[in-house]
Amino acid sequence: MLWEEKEEVILLNTPAEFSFMQNLNYLSRSTNECLFRIHDNKIRKAITIDEYIILVEIGEQAEHTLLIEFLGNTRPSSKRVREQVVAYIIEWFDLETNISPFYEMATKDSMLNEAVLQFKGLRIMGIPDLFEAIAWGVLGQQINLTYAYTLKRRLVEKFGHSMEFEGEMYWLFPTARDLAKLTVEELVELKMTVKKCEYLIDVATQIDRGLLTKEMLLETNDVKKAEKILTKIRGIGPWTANYVLMRCLRFPDAFPIDDVGLHNAIKHVIGSDQKPTKDVIQQLALPWKGWEAYATFYLWRFLY
């Protein structure tokens, strides 16, 4: 991915199959998001690299060029750290994935052709940090998206880290170490179930001790093997595992087939009142092989 530094800013080239506005619209879907702010068609987000908290503003300089600025005197003096900031943004927007083959397949697919036409340029907006991705999956279990955002805000504002810029707080998700040292009683105060509190502390402890890492999952190079590692962890079922493999590990064939949102999106596309059965979804998904994650994300976009 080509990028260059121009005075104090960074210019990052993006692929042809990328629309900053489509992704900005996706990120705008919740008014209760606490980990970034959208300001004047630009995204402001705090990122932690090593011991640094860096506030970036990401906007569109021109078609297929992102302009990255550092706010609040947080521009790192180290080029290595600036490179890591760019790497984070590339991963967050999934810019290194060539989605042309997905579009070729989807334009011929009756389930997906309207979605790729309507949302052309959308990427799977990632969650680069493994603990944050798993925690978000756990928080979202068995509740609606609105309440999941409420729980996330409570968790972040109680146990996360932050910086202030122009009178606004910019929050960082709590680290695995932050949560590993908590008790269930401390987490229950946020009004989540005892089970979810136990799951979050358990997975935080595993990650903090190095028993679960992104590298370990990526090295499997196999979605089923990676899913098996994750589902051995208490509180992580197939849905949460595939959600994490899709949003954090970038497995293109991750497929949360039991997802209610996916079922509702399929109902929307086919105009049915009935929830599709798993067999029906498996049949519909046959042409998506290798691109199940992107197919799911694009279908979700009809609803979220």
C-alpha positions in Angstrom: 0.0 0.0 0.0 1.6 3.2 -1.2 1.8 6.2 1.2 3.9 9.3 1.6 4.6 11.9 4.2 4.1 15.5 3.1 5.3 18.0 5.7 3.3 17.0 8.9 0.6 14.9 7.2 0.4 11.5 5.5 -1.2 10.7 2.2 -2.4 7.1 1.8 -3.4 5.7 -1.6 -6.5 3.4 -1.5 -7.6 0.7 -4.0 -10.1 1.4 -6.8 -12.7 -0.7 -5.1 -12.8 1.6 -2.0 -15.2 4.4 -1.1 -14.3 6.5 1.9 -17.9 7.8 2.1 -19.4 4.3 2.1 -17.2 3.4 5.0 -17.9 6.7 6.7 -21.6 6.1 6.4 -21.2 2.6 7.9 -19.2 4.1 10.9 -22.0 6.7 11.4 -24.6 4.1 12.0 -24.6 4.4 15.8 -25.0 7.7 17.7 -23.6 5.9 20.8 -20.2 5.0 19.4 -17.5 5.9 21.9 -14.2 4.9 20.2 -14.1 7.5 17.4 -15.8 10.7 16.4 -17.0 11.8 13.0 -16.4 15.5 12.4 -16.9 17.3 9.1 -16.8 14.1 7.1 -13.6 13.1 8.8 -12.9 10.4 11.4 -11.1 11.2 14.6 -9.7 8.2 16.5 -7.2 7.7 19.3 -4.8 4.9 18.6 -2.3 3.4 21.0 1.1 2.4 19.7 3.6 1.1 22.3 3.3 3.6 25.1 2.0 6.4 22.8 -1.6 7.6 22.6 -2.0 9.2 19.1 -5.0 11.1 17.9 -5.5 10.8 14.1 -8.0 12.5 11.8 -8.7 10.6 8.6 -10.3 12.3 5.7 -10.4 12.1 1.9 -7.8 14.3 0.1 -9.0 13.2 -3.3 -10.6 10.1 -4.9 -8.5 7.1 -3.7 -6.3 9.2 -1.4 -6.7 9.5 2.3 -5.3 12.4 4.3 -4.1 11.5 7.8 -3.4 14.3 10.2 -2.1 14.1 13.8 -4.1 16.2 16.3 -3.2 17.7 19.7 0.6 17.5 19.3 0.4 13.7 19.1 2.4 13.3 15.9 5.1 10.7 16.8 8.7 11.8 16.2 9.6 8.2 15.4 9.1 7.2 11.8 8.7 3.6 13.0 5.7 4.6 15.1 4.2 6.6 12.2 4.5 3.5 10.0 2.6 1.5 12.6 -0.2 4.2 12.6 -0.5 3.8 8.9 -0.5 0.0 9.2 -3.3 0.2 11.8 -5.4 2.4 9.4 -4.7 0.0 6.5 -5.9 -2.9 8.6 -8.9 -1.0 10.1 -10.2 -0.3 6.6 -9.1 -3.7 5.2 -7.2 -1.9 2.3 -4.9 -4.7 1.5 -7.7 -7.2 0.5 -8.3 -7.4 -3.2 -12.1 -7.5 -3.4 -12.4 -7.6 -7.2 -13.1 -11.3 -7.2 -15.9 -10.8 -4.6 -17.5 -8.2 -6.8 -17.2 -10.4 -9.9 -19.1 -13.2 -8.0 -21.6 -10.9 -6.2 -22.8 -9.0 -9.3 -24.0 -12.4 -10.7 -25.6 -13.5 -7.4 -29.2 -12.8 -6.8 -28.7 -12.4 -3.1 -25.8 -10.0 -3.3 -26.1 -8.0 -6.6 -28.3 -5.2 -5.1 -26.0 -5.0 -2.0 -22.8 -4.5 -4.0 -24.5 -2.0 -6.3 -25.8 0.0 -3.3 -22.7 -0.2 -1.1 -20.0 -0.3 -3.7 -16.6 0.5 -2.1 -17.6 -0.7 1.4 -14.9 -2.7 3.3 -15.3 -4.9 6.3 -14.4 -2.3 8.9 -12.1 -4.2 11.2 -11.3 -4.4 14.9 -7.5 -4.8 14.8 -7.1 -5.6 18.5 -8.0 -9.2 19.3 -9.2 -8.5 22.9 -11.5 -5.7 21.7 -12.9 -7.9 18.9 -13.7 -10.8 21.3 -15.0 -8.4 24.0 -17.3 -6.8 21.4 -18.5 -10.2 20.3 -19.2 -11.3 23.9 -21.0 -8.0 24.7 -23.3 -8.4 21.7 -24.4 -12.0 22.6 -28.2 -12.3 23.1 -28.9 -8.6 23.1 -29.8 -6.0 20.4 -27.1 -3.8 18.9 -28.3 -0.6 20.6 -27.9 -2.1 24.1 -24.5 -3.6 23.0 -23.3 -0.1 22.3 -24.5 1.0 25.7 -22.6 -1.7 27.4 -19.5 -1.0 25.4 -19.6 2.7 26.3 -20.0 1.8 30.0 -17.0 -0.6 29.8 -14.8 1.9 27.9 -15.6 4.9 30.1 -15.1 2.9 33.3 -12.0 0.9 32.5 -10.5 2.4 29.3 -7.9 5.1 28.8 -8.5 8.5 27.2 -7.1 11.8 26.0 -8.8 15.2 25.6 -8.7 17.4 22.5 -10.7 20.6 21.9 -12.9 19.8 24.9 -13.8 16.3 23.7 -12.7 13.0 25.2 -11.2 10.3 22.9 -11.3 6.9 24.4 -9.3 3.7 24.0 -10.8 0.3 24.6 -9.5 -1.3 27.8 -6.6 -3.7 27.4 -6.7 -7.4 28.3 -4.5 -6.5 31.2 -7.0 -3.8 32.4 -9.8 -6.4 32.6 -7.7 -9.4 33.7 -7.2 -7.8 37.1 -10.9 -7.1 37.7 -13.4 -9.1 39.7 -16.8 -10.1 38.5 -18.4 -7.8 41.1 -16.6 -4.8 39.5 -17.9 -5.6 36.0 -21.4 -6.5 37.1 -21.8 -2.8 38.1 -22.0 -2.0 34.3 -25.3 -4.0 34.2 -24.2 -6.9 32.2 -24.9 -10.6 33.1 -22.6 -12.4 35.5 -21.8 -14.9 32.7 -20.6 -12.1 30.4 -18.4 -10.7 33.1 -16.9 -14.1 33.7 -16.3 -14.6 30.0 -14.6 -11.2 29.6 -12.3 -11.8 32.5 -11.4 -15.3 31.4 -10.5 -14.3 27.9 -8.7 -11.2 29.1 -6.6 -13.4 31.4 -5.7 -15.8 28.5 -4.7 -12.9 26.3 -2.7 -11.2 29.0 -0.8 -14.4 29.8 0.0 -14.9 26.1 -2.1 -18.1 25.9 -4.1 -16.6 23.0 -2.7 -14.4 20.4 -3.5 -13.1 16.9 -0.4 -14.8 15.6 -1.6 -18.2 16.9 -4.9 -17.9 15.1 -3.4 -16.5 11.9 -0.7 -19.3 11.8 -3.5 -21.9 11.4 -4.2 -20.4 8.0 -7.5 -22.4 8.3 -10.8 -20.9 9.4 -12.0 -24.2 10.9 -8.8 -24.7 12.9 -8.9 -21.1 14.1 -12.6 -21.4 15.0 -11.8 -24.5 17.0 -9.1 -22.7 19.1 -11.6 -19.9 19.9 -14.5 -22.1 20.7 -12.5 -23.9 23.3 -12.6 -20.7 25.3 -15.5 -20.4 27.7 -18.1 -18.0 26.4 -17.0 -18.2 22.8 -19.4 -20.2 20.6 -19.3 -20.5 16.7 -21.1 -17.2 16.2 -18.6 -15.2 18.3 -15.6 -17.1 16.9 -16.6 -16.4 13.3 -17.4 -12.7 14.1 -13.9 -12.4 15.5 -12.3 -14.3 12.6 -14.1 -12.0 10.2 -13.6 -8.6 11.9 -10.1 -9.1 13.4 -8.3 -11.9 11.7 -9.6 -11.2 8.3 -10.5 -14.7 7.3 -12.5 -14.2 4.1 -14.3 -17.5 4.6 -15.4 -16.8 8.2 -19.2 -17.2 8.2 -21.4 -16.5 11.3 -24.2 -18.5 9.7 -26.3 -18.4 12.9 -26.4 -14.6 13.0 -29.9 -13.2 13.5 -28.9 -10.1 11.5 -27.9 -12.2 8.5 -31.2 -14.1 8.7 -33.1 -10.8 8.8 -31.1 -9.4 5.8 -31.8 -12.6 3.8 -35.5 -12.2 4.6 -35.3 -8.6 3.5 -33.6 -9.5 0.1 -36.0 -12.3 -0.7 -39.1 -10.6 0.7 -40.0 -13.4 3.0 -41.7 -13.3 6.4 -40.1 -16.6 7.4 -36.6 -17.0 8.9 -34.5 -19.0 6.5 -33.4 -22.4 7.7 -29.7 -23.2 8.0 -30.0 -25.6 5.0 -31.5 -22.8 2.9 -28.7 -20.4 3.9 -26.0 -23.0 3.1 -27.5 -23.4 -0.3 -27.7 -19.7 -0.9 -24.1 -19.4 0.2 -22.6 -22.0 -2.1 -21.6 -19.3 -4.7 -20.0 -17.2 -1.9 -17.4 -19.8 -1.1 -14.2 -18.1 0.0 -16.0 -14.8 0.4 -18.6 -15.6 3.1 -17.3 -12.8 5.4 -17.8 -10.1 2.7 -21.2 -11.5 1.7 -22.3 -11.4 5.3 -21.0 -7.9 5.8 -22.7 -6.5 2.7 -26.0 -8.2 3.6 -25.8 -6.8 7.2 -25.5 -3.3 5.7 -29.1 -3.4 4.5 -30.1 -3.4 8.2 -27.2 -1.8 10.1 
